[in-house]
Amino acid sequence: MVTMAYLPLILGILPSFAWLFFYMEEDPHPEPKKLIFETFLAGAISTFIVLAFQNAFNNWAAPRGIAQYSLLSFLVLGAIEELFKFGSARLVTKEHQKDFDEPVDAMIYIIVAALGFSAVENIAAASNAQQAAFETTTLRFIGATLLHTLSSGLLGYYWARSLLENKRNILFTGFALATLLHAVFNYLIIRFEPVIIPTTFLIIFALFILYDFEKLKRVEDR
């Protein structure tokens, strides 16, 4: 009985931990575990703040005829999530510049924050799914959790470039692209009930993110 009570928690964090392990293995110079934990926790806490802002937007949008599943709605809701995931990573790393000393660190830390964010979402989804908790976790592993790592990874790549080139507008470009990726995936999920099309979209996009990851690692080796 106790095991069943904790099942949503266990299944909820599994996808985030699996992706966390993957990205940690990709990091040529591992970051301090304490800082990784703090960033993950900050991302998790930001979920509740994001929910408040998203509810406020939905309450504002409904009387004005903005459909809940419209592309505009997805863009605004996605932008809120991307902003707070980035903010979580930035807040934690701001006081630890000695550990934020490589271009690829921008991608690592923001992805870790995104995984913390996604873990809370997954726990909520697994709790609501009840009997279908395992199936929900599997779908979120290849869907929502992967989306969060990719959209945040994309923003992290542009964050790194903005620091390397000292151009703030590059960061804004990354934010816009990450928001667009987030919105398009959510739109595809609603538009096409089978998960094949949106999942294929993510897998293809993942190849570009991994390429960006490798580009930043090569910058470190120069």
Secondary structure, DSSP 8 states (H G I E B T S, - for coil): -HHHHHHHHHHHHHHHHHHHHHHHHH-SS---HHHHHHHHHHHHHHHHHHHHHHHHHHHHHGGGT--TTSHHHHHHHHHHHHHHHHHHHHHHHTT-GGG--SHHHHHHHHHHHHHHHHHHHHHHHHHHHGGGHHHHHHHHHHTHHHHHHHHHHHHHHHHHHHHHHT-HHHHHHHHHHHHHHHHHHHHHHHH-SSSHHHHHHHHHHHHHHHHHHHHHHHHHH-
